[in-house]
Amino acid sequence: MTLREQASPMLAMVSLADLKWAAGFIEGEGVVYAKKKSGTFILAANQVERWPLDQLQSVFGGSIYRR
């Protein structure tokens, strides 16, 4: 079993290309933080175009909120 498969069964289904794209996007445009009480992870990114957020959502799931 690979390290990626051990980390999360969902990540085992995500392509390496998608992981690389997401890592680059988050590094340049976003921030990830965890809520201690709920144990959830939050990705926040200000975007003019919606497609990068839609791409992240299609790969990892979750919700998109407008502020």
WOZI-V590749 format. One record per run of one state. SS is the DSSP state (helix for helix, strand for strand, loop for the rest). FROM is the first residue (numbers start at 1). TO is the last residue. If there is no record, write none. Layout:
SS:FROM:TO + SS:FROM:TO
This chain:
loop:1:2 + helix:3:7 + loop:8:8 + helix:9:12 + loop:13:15 + helix:16:29 + strand:30:35 + loop:36:39 + strand:40:45 + loop:46:50 + helix:51:60 + loop:61:67
